[in-house]
Amino acid sequence: MKQPTSHYAELVYLRRMVKKIPASEMAEAIGVSTETYLRCERGEREFTLLEAMKIANKLNMPISLVFPKIFELDVAKNATS
């Protein structure tokens, strides 16, 4: 498999491998084809917020651990800039 090109994609890939979840099963859980899922995992397409939430649910992990950079943003600071 080609190495993931984004930080999120790499984290999702690694967490899926550790939990031994096939890509086809993850794709079904988030409602996309296996090919579309793998494109996301390779960093060729971004996961939507809904897909990210479903991934976290499938991995039985908080979304903040699966996609940590989303939650490191200082929203209040960015809103006033």
KALINNOR-V471816 format. One record per backbone hydrogen bond with DSSP energy under -0.5 kcal/mol. NH is the residue of the N-H (numbers start at 1). CO is the residue of the C=O. E is the energy in kcal/mol with one decimal. If there is no record, write none. Layout:
# KALINNOR-V471816
NH & CO & E
NH & CO & E
This chain:
# KALINNOR-V471816
5 & 42 & -1.1
10 & 6 & -2.4
11 & 7 & -2.2
12 & 8 & -2.7
13 & 9 & -2.6
14 & 10 & -2.7
15 & 11 & -2.6
16 & 12 & -2.5
17 & 13 & -2.4
18 & 14 & -2.4
19 & 15 & -1.9
20 & 17 & -0.9
21 & 16 & -2.3
22 & 20 & -0.6
26 & 22 & -2.0
27 & 23 & -2.8
28 & 24 & -2.1
29 & 25 & -2.0
30 & 26 & -1.6
31 & 27 & -1.0
32 & 27 & -2.3
37 & 33 & -2.5
38 & 34 & -2.7
39 & 35 & -2.1
40 & 36 & -1.9
41 & 37 & -2.5
42 & 38 & -1.9
43 & 40 & -1.4
44 & 39 & -2.6
45 & 39 & -0.9
52 & 48 & -2.6
53 & 49 & -2.3
54 & 50 & -2.2
55 & 51 & -2.6
56 & 52 & -2.4
57 & 53 & -2.0
58 & 54 & -2.7
59 & 55 & -2.6
60 & 56 & -0.6
60 & 57 & -0.8
61 & 56 & -2.6
65 & 62 & -1.8
66 & 62 & -1.4
67 & 63 & -2.9
70 & 67 & -0.9
71 & 67 & -0.5
71 & 68 & -1.0
72 & 69 & -1.1
73 & 70 & -0.6
75 & 73 & -1.3
78 & 74 & -2.4
79 & 75 & -2.1
80 & 76 & -1.1
81 & 77 & -0.6
